Amino acid sequence: MKSMTCRELGGACDQTFTAETFEEMAALSRKHGMEMFQKGDAAHLEAMEKMKALMQSPGAMQEYMAQKKAAFDFLPED
C-alpha cells in the first residue's frame, strides 16, 4: 500500500488516500473531488479548473497523469 494526499495528486487539501495501485489512487482522488464539488468547496473547485485547463491542451493531461503515476511508483510501501 502507498499513500498520497489530495494536494500531491493535484487537489486542494491534505486528505490522505491509500491504495495498492495508481489506478486505485486516482479513483479515490476522483471520488473525493466529486464529493468536494458537490459541497461547493472553493479550493477544490479552483483545483478542478486547473485540471480542466490541462485537458484543453493535447497531451497535457496524459503527461500530468504520467508524472503523478511516476511519483506514486517512487513512493515507499506504507
C-alpha positions, 0 to 999 in steps of 0.5 A: 500500500502507498499513500498520497494526499489530495494536494500531491495528486493535484487537489486542494487539501491534505486528505490522505488516500491509500491504495495498492495501485495508481489506478486505485489512487486516482479513483479515490482522488476522483471520488473525493473531488466529486464529493468536494464539488458537490459541497461547493468547496472553493479550493477544490473547485479552483483545483478542478479548473486547473485540471480542466485547463490541462485537458484543453491542451493535447497531451497535457493531461496524459503527461500530468497523469504520467508524472503523478503515476511516476511519483506514486511508483517512487513512493515507499510501501506504507 
